[in-house]
Amino acid sequence: MEPVPNSKKNLRVAALAGGVFFAMVGLAYASVPLYALFCQVTGFNGTTQRATAAPDAAADKFISVRFDSNTAASLGWNFKAKQQVMKIRIGEQYMAHYSATNLTDRALTGTAVFNVTPAEAGAYFNKIQCFCFNKQTLKPHESADLPIDFFVDPAILDDPDSKSISEITLSYTFFPADTN
């Protein structure tokens, strides 16, 4: 067998290294949307679920939902939950309200990010409608009522890791939104 010249070996190694480079760049580019999709599907890391309606039957058990609100200082809004805690029947639909006020002399657009703790509850916390699904724009000194329709899936009672949860905290943080 005849040995392969060094130039062909070098070309093959360079092509392999280039292929690995482009594969790594592609994976890095796709990692954020793939991770977001993974979290939405599994409820991983406290990501809540979206639903169109609550189940037909509620459980006989109750759970407390605590509402937390935060605002990035750069937004210039006052954002708070109108209720601190709600005791809800698991499987029943409820509505909670937050309020936001633009404290500045110019229109500002914000977007809310959220999480649920404990993280195991994220797979069972379902939002039917939420202000966090869209960017919110407030005119100077304008206030808005920001509702959320939600329920806790009764399947939480069948999960050995989650059935002992007695309180869920739903936390929102508003950040300035890119309006482009």
CORSULTA-V804560 format. One record per backbone hydrogen bond with DSSP energy under -1.0 kcal/mol. NH is the residue of the N-H (numbers start at 0). CO is the residue of the C=O. If there is no record, write none. Layout:
nh = {NH;NH}
co = {CO;CO}
This chain:
nh = {8;9;10;11;12;13;14;15;16;17;18;19;20;21;22;23;24;25;26;27;28;29;30;33;34;35;36;37;38;39;40;41;42;45;46;48;50;58;62;63;64;65;66;67;69;71;74;77;79;81;85;87;89;90;91;93;95;97;98;99;100;101;102;107;109;110;112;114;116;120;121;123;124;125;126;127;128;132;133;135;137;141;143;145;147;148;149;150;152;155;156;157;161;162;164;167;168;169;170;171;172;173;174;176}
co = {4;5;6;7;8;9;10;11;12;13;14;15;16;17;18;19;20;21;22;23;24;25;26;29;30;31;32;33;34;35;36;37;38;42;43;124;126;89;87;165;85;167;83;169;171;173;71;100;98;96;64;62;60;151;88;149;147;145;79;143;77;141;75;137;135;174;172;170;168;117;118;120;120;150;48;148;148;129;130;109;107;138;99;97;95;128;93;125;123;152;153;154;158;158;161;63;116;65;114;67;112;69;110;108}
